[in-house]
Amino acid sequence: MNGRPLIGVSTSEMREQVEQSPQGEPPRREMALGIKYLVAIEQAGGLPVVMPPLEPDAIGPLLDRLSGVCLSGGPDLTAELYGARPHPRQGPTEPELDRFELAVARHAGERGMPLLAVCRGLQALNVSRGGSLHQHLPEDVGPAIQHRQSAYDGTSHSVRITPDSYLARVLGTEHAEVNSFHHQAVKELGRGLRAVAWADDGVIEGVEDPDAPFLLAVQWHAEGIFDRPEQERLFAEFVEASERHAVMGADARAA
């Protein structure tokens, strides 16, 4: 295969533009996504493209053109998706985006596509496989660890990683200092998923699928601390896996 692997990144949220400059376009609904996801993938050798929340019949044709998928961070997931009543502290939700991301996660898994999930992306992956979430960590787990820091590119707590996990091999460490911007997290694990990293308060911080060619999910924002060697390796391995997937697909089509 010639060229870099094309990797789809889900948009974080849909926003209503409320301000208009004198020279700008009229207010309208827009996608919003932090640029650092795209920068990290590009610097790791991939070619990132942003995926809008499409209708179900468009997901297959979209994935046909991609070599890997990154599920980004974003707002809370709708609690009804995992059979729960919304907590009073649930934030704004994006049902349209929820449906799209859960479907993308399922379809990518069925295809064996490399998938990297970040923060909300980990939660969406878990729910797509029948798992559930803690809706408000300060109430469910307690305030021992601050899971919502203020500075985007700093770190706020450590995680311990299972030594024999794929995540530990990719990061090259069994302990990492990470950033944290969430108040929800995995409660019950979804089908086929293995918890492989935890904060000191027991919150699951890393998940993988041992049967998948590449499926890693982290609760921290790896793109925000991409300058750290272990996070750089995470994106590099993801892009390499996407390239291998693309080559295998090209070989299968040529056979």
Secondary structure, 3 states (H helix, E strand, C coil): CCCCCEEEEECCEEEECCCCCCCCCCCCEEEECCHHHHHHHHHCCCEEEEECCCCHHHHHHHHHCCCEEEECCCCECCHHHHCCCCCCCCCCECHHHHHHHHHHHHHHHHHCCCEEEECHHHHHHHHHCCCCEECCHHHHCCCCCCCECCCCCCCCEEEEECCCCHHHHHHCCCEEEECCECCCEECCCCCCCEEEEEECCCCEEEEECCCCCCEEEECCCHHHHCCCHHHHHHHHHHHHHHHHHHHHHHHHHHC
